[in-house]
Amino acid sequence: MRTPKHLGSFVAILLAALCLQPTWANAANKADGPKPPAKPDLAIDRARTAVLIMDFQNDIVGMLPEKARGPLLDKASEILQAARQAHLPIIYVAVRFRDGYPEVSRQNKRFASLKESGRLREGSLGAEIHARVAPQPGDVVVTKRRVGAFSTTDLEPILRAGNINTLVMFGIATSGVVLSTVRAAADMDYPMVVVADACADGDAEVHRVLTEKVLPTQATVVSTEELVKALAGAAARPAGK
């Protein structure tokens, strides 16, 4: 017996509807299910927090695409201004090498090319901190010979002497000084805040993956706007309150 054409069409539509039903149900469950909790406001204890601005030096800033430099320096300047208004200690971390680069081993893949290029040599303009974010009286400058802010420096004794237990940090590059410093500070049990849009990397995708997936496992990752808002609140409260 032949099936009427309209009956065959009805069966096809019914089967399609049955196949789509789980998708509809999943969509409904997703819409009606619990929403992720709202991100809590960032709180800053200005009595025990320091700001680290890392590797904002002429040679390093100059390695970024020209269109990225201005916005990055704007973010950094905004953070420094807010930190000073909140009376937070500001620590600059800079990578520099002596004449002849005695600190650079031939086996160091990252730094080997520096010796040939002459970049980041102590006393050179390229090794100086960019004028847009230059240190002010009372700021601390820490010089390093390797990637991380704690490596080959006296940063940890400075923090301990200042009774600092929380670090707000940003720098160039995200995959270099920022990642290395976060890893080291996490091993020393420092709570950390990384300001994502005040960091930069030569590879935008690497920056995205680090700030969205890797660094949040050990630090609180925020925007400049979120940090400045928190610092304004810290400035309005007495230290330690």
N, C-alpha and C positions, 0 to 999 in steps of 0.2 A: 504494500500500500504506500502511495506517495504522500509525503508530508506536505501540507499546504505551505506556500512560500511565507505567508505571514506568521505561521506557527514556528517555522525555522528561525525567522528573525527574532521572534519573542524569546526563544530558547537561547539564542546567542547573546541577547541583551541581558538575560537573567544570569547566564554564566559569567559575563563580564562584571556584573554587579557583585556577584559572590566573590570574584577574585579581588575586587577593589575594596571589599569590606574591611579587611585587616588594616589597609592603609588609612581608611577613614577613621577607624577606631583608634589607631596609633596617633593620628593627628589630633583627634578629640582629647585623648588622654594627655597628650603633650600640652595642649592648650589649657586643660583643666588641672594639670598636675601642679606640684609645688614649684614656685619660682625661686631662683637662687636668692640668697639673702643679700640685702643691700650692702654695699661696701661701706664699712664704718669710717667715720672721719678720722683722719690722721692726727695723732696727738704727739706733741714734741715736748719733752722735758728739757728745757733749755739749760738747766743746771748741770746736765750730764750728757749733753749732745754736742758733737763737733761736726763741722762741715768739711768734707774733703773735696777739693777741686783738683783734678789730676790730669797732668800732661797737656794743659792748655798753653803750649809753647808755640812760638812762631813757626818753627819747622813743621810741627805736627799739625797745627791748624791749617797751614799752607798745603798739606797733603790732601785735604778734603776738597770736594768740588766747590768751586767759587760760590755757587748759589746757596750752598749749605752753610757757609761760614758765618754770614751775618745773622741769620736766625738762631744759630747755635750760641753765638756770643751774646745775643740779646737774652736768651734764656739764662745763660750763666750769670750775666750781670744782674738780672732780676733776682736770682737766688741769692747772690752775694749781698745785694742791697737789703733784702728781707732778713737775711741772717744777721747782718750788722745791726739792724734795727731791733732784732730780738736779743742782741748781745751774745750770740753764739760764737765760740772760737772758730776761726777759719784757718784751715791748714792746707797749704799748697804743696802738691807733690810734683816734682819735676825730675825728668831723667836727663842726666848730663854726664859727660865723660872728660877725663883729663886729657891734656895734650898728648898725642901719641896713642890714645885709647888703650892704656895698659889693662883696663878692666875687661876688654873684649877679647874673648878667646876665638880662635879660628873655628873652633867647633860649635860656636853659638850661631845657629842658623839665622836667628832673628836679627842679631846685632852685627853680624860679620860685614854687611854692606855699609854700615855706618862709618866704619873705619876708613873705607875707600872714598866715601862721599864727603866726609868732613862735617856731617850734620851733628847737631846736639853736642858740640864741643863747648866746654866751660869757657865763658867769656865771649862767645860768639852771639850775634844778634839772634840767630835761629834758635838758640837754647833758652833765650829769655822768655818769660811769661808774657803772653799777648797783652798789649797796652790796654785793651778794652776791659780786661779782668785783672789788672795788675794788683799785687799785694799792697795793702795799706799798713801804716804803723800799727804794730800789735799783732799782725798776722804772722803765722809761722810758715816757713818754707823748708820742706824736707827734700833732700836730694837723694835720688836712687840711681843705682847702676844696673838695675834689672827691670823686669816688667811690673811686678806687683808693688804696691805702696809699702808693704811691710818688708820686702826683700831688700837687704843691704842698707836699711835705714834705721833711724832711731825713733820711728813713729810710735811704736808700742810704748816705750818709756815716756814719751810726751803725753800720750793718752792717759797712761796710768798716773802720772804726776798731776794731771788736770782732773782726775776722778771722772773721766769720760767712759761711759759704757755703751753709747749708741752713736752710730756713724751715719751721717747723711752724705752720699757721695754721687759724683758724676764726673765723667772724663772722656778722653779720647785715647784709645779706642775701646768700644764696648767689648770686643773680643780680646783685648789686651789688658790694659791696666784695670779696667772695671771688673772683668771676670776674675782675673788673678787676685785682686784685692778682696772681692766677695768671698772667694774660696778660702783664703787665708783667714779673714776675719770670722767666717763661720766656724772654722776650726778652733778659734779662740773664744767662741761663744759671744761675739758682739752682735746685738740686734742691729739691723742695717736697713736703711732706706736708700733705694737707688732711684734717681730722677731720670726717667727714661728719655724724655725729649731734650735733656741737656747732655746726653751722651751721643756719640756718633761713631760710625764705623765705615771703613771703606767699602764694605759690602752691606747694602741695605737689608738684604734677606737675613744675613747673619745677625745683624742688630735686632731685627724683628723676632727671630727665633729666641735669641738670648733674653730679650726683655719680656717676651710674652710667655715663654715656656721654661727656660732654664733658671734665670735669676730669681723668679718668684718662689722657687723651692727653698731658697735660703735668705731672701730679703723681701721687704715690702717695696714693690715697684709702684711709683707714683709719677704724676706729671708735675711740671713746674707750677702750674696753677694750684694743684692740690697742696704742694709743699708750701708755697707762699701763703696760702690761706691758713695752714697750720701754724706757720711761723708768726703770722699776725696774732693768732690766738695766744701763742706762747709769750709774745711780747707784752700782751695785755695782762698777763698773770705774773705775780711775783715769782722769782726764780725758786724752783723747788716745790711750788704749790701745784 
